[in-house]
Amino acid sequence: MPKRVIMRADLQGTSSPAAQGVRPFSFGDRQGLGTLLFDAYLGTIDQEEETLEQAHAEIDKTISGEYGVFLPSSSMVVERSGVLHSAALLTRFHDRPFVAFSITSPHSKNQGLARACISAAMAELLDGGERELHLVVTLANAPALHLYKSLGFEVERDV
C-alpha cells in the first residue's frame, strides 16, 4: 500500500470563492457520485474499487456512516448540465470533520473544481463553529498534495 499521511487545516480566515455549479450534497447525487468516484480513481494510485458497482457501494458506505457520521450540509459537489464533475464528501471521524473523498472527473481536472468544493466545505464548517478539517492523502499523489498544501493543510502524521 502506498504511503499516506493525515493532514490538518486550520479553518480560521477561510473563505469560499464563487464557482459555477458548486452546491451542497443532495441525496439525489448518490448514483452520480459512484460513477464519478469510479471514473476519477480509475488507473490512479488511489484506485481501490475494481468495478462501478464497488464504487457505488463505497459512496453508500460513506453516506451511511461507515467512515464516520456523514456531513451532507458540509459536503460539496460541482454539477454542470446535470452531471457531477467534482465533489468533497465530509464525515465526522473521531469527533472531527474529515474529508472522506475529494474526487474530480478526469475530464474536469485542472479547472479549480476540487479547490472550489473543498474551500466551500471549509467555509461551511467554519460557519458551523468548526476550527479544523482533516484528510488523508497518498504522498505519491503530487497534484492532490499540492492542492491541499495550497489550501492550508499541513502534514500532521503518517497513517
N, C-alpha and C positions, 0 to 999 in steps of 0.2 A: 504494500500500500504506500502511495506517495506521502511524503512528509507534509503535515498540516499544522497550522498554528491557530490559536484563538487570538482575535484582535478585538480591541475595545475603542470606542469613540465617545468622547465627552460631547453631550448634546448642547451645551451652552453656546449660544450665538448661532445656532443652526437656523438656516432659512431655506425655504422651498422655492427653487426657481420655477417659473411658469414653464410648463412643457405641454405641448399639444397632446391631448388624449390621456394624460395622467389622471387616474381616479382611484378611489379606494376599491379594494376587492369586493366582488359580489359573488354570492353562491352560484350564480349562473355562469361564472368563469371556470368552474371545476373542469369541464371537458376540455376547454381550450388550454388550460394550464398544463394538463397532462401531455397534450400534443406539443406545447411549447417546451416543456421540460425535455421530452424525448429529442426533439429537433436540436435544441440548444446544446445538449451534452453529447450528442452522437459523435463518436470518434475523438472525443477530447479526453484529457487526463482525468476528468471528473465523472466520466460516464460510469454509472453503476447499473442502470437499467438496460436490459438487453432487448426488451420489446416495448412497444407502445402501451400494451396492457400493464406492464410493470411500472411504467412512468405514471399512468393514470392512478394506479394503486398507491404510488408514492405520494402523489398530491392528496389523495383521500386520507392517507395516514397523517399527513401534515395537518389537514383541516380538522380531522377528528381528534387531534391532540396527542398523537403518539410521540411527538417531539417537543412536547410542552403545549400549554394552552394556546390555541391559535388566536391571533390578534387580527381579526378581519378589518377593523377600522384603521389599523396602522399598516396593513399590507396594501401595497400599491401596484397597479398594473397600468400599462400603456396599451390602449386599444385604438386602432385606426381602421375605419371602414369595417367594423365588426370583427376584426382579427386581433388577437393578443400578440404583441411584439416583445414585451418585456414585463417582468414582474419582480417584486421584492416581497416575499412571504415571511411574515414575522410571527414568532411564538414567544411565550414566556417560558423560558427554560431555566431551571434552577433559580427561580424567582427573579429573573432579569430578562429584559427584552433581547431577542436573539433573531438574527436573520437566518431563517431556516433554508431559504433558497433565494438566490439572485440569478434570474435567468433572462436571457435575451436571444431572440431568434438569430440564427447565423446571418440571415439576410438584413438584419436591422442593427448589426454591430457597428460601433464607432459613430453612433448618432447621438450619444449622450442619454440614451433611454434608461440604462441601468442607473446612471447617476441621478437622473430625474426621479426614478422610483425610490431609490434609497434616500435621497435628500427629502422628498416629500414624506417618507416614512419617519425620518428623523425629526422633522418639524412637527408632525402629528404626535409623536411620542413626547417631545418637549412640551407641547401644548397640554398634554395629559399629565404633566408633572414628572415625567421620567428624566433621569440625568445622564444615562449612558445607554449604549447599544453595543452588542457583541455579535461576532460572527466567526466562522471557521473558514479558512482559505487554504487551498493547496499551494504550497510555496512555488511549485513549478508553473503555476498559472500566473505568469507575469502580468498579463493585462488586468486580471482581477486584483492582484496585489497592488498594482499601480493605482487603479481606481480607488480602492479602499484607503490607501495612504493619502490620496488627494482629498478624500472626504474627511480626513482627520482621524482615521483608525490607526492605532499603534499596536504592535505585537505585544500581547500580554504574556503568552506562554505557549509551549509546544503542546500538541494534543497527545 
